[in-house]
Amino acid sequence: LLDNDGNKEQSARRLGVNSSTLYRKMVHLGLIEKSPS
């Protein structure tokens, strides 16, 4: 459980770091709408 939680935490942190890049990639691919802001 501790290992899984640690991995989840690391994954979340990695996602946080890459979220803007991933978001732009998804917008570019047309998977999500670009927010008005």
JOVEN-V206975 format. One record per backbone hydrogen bond with DSSP energy under -1.0 kcal/mol. NH is the residue of the N-H (numbers start at 1). CO is the residue of the C=O. Records with the same first field share a line. If there is no record, write none. Layout:
NH->CO  CO
This chain:
5->1
6->2
7->3
8->4
9->5
10->6
11->7
12->8
13->9
14->10
15->11
16->12
17->13
18->14
19->15
22->18
23->19
24->20
25->21
26->22
27->23
28->24
29->25
31->26
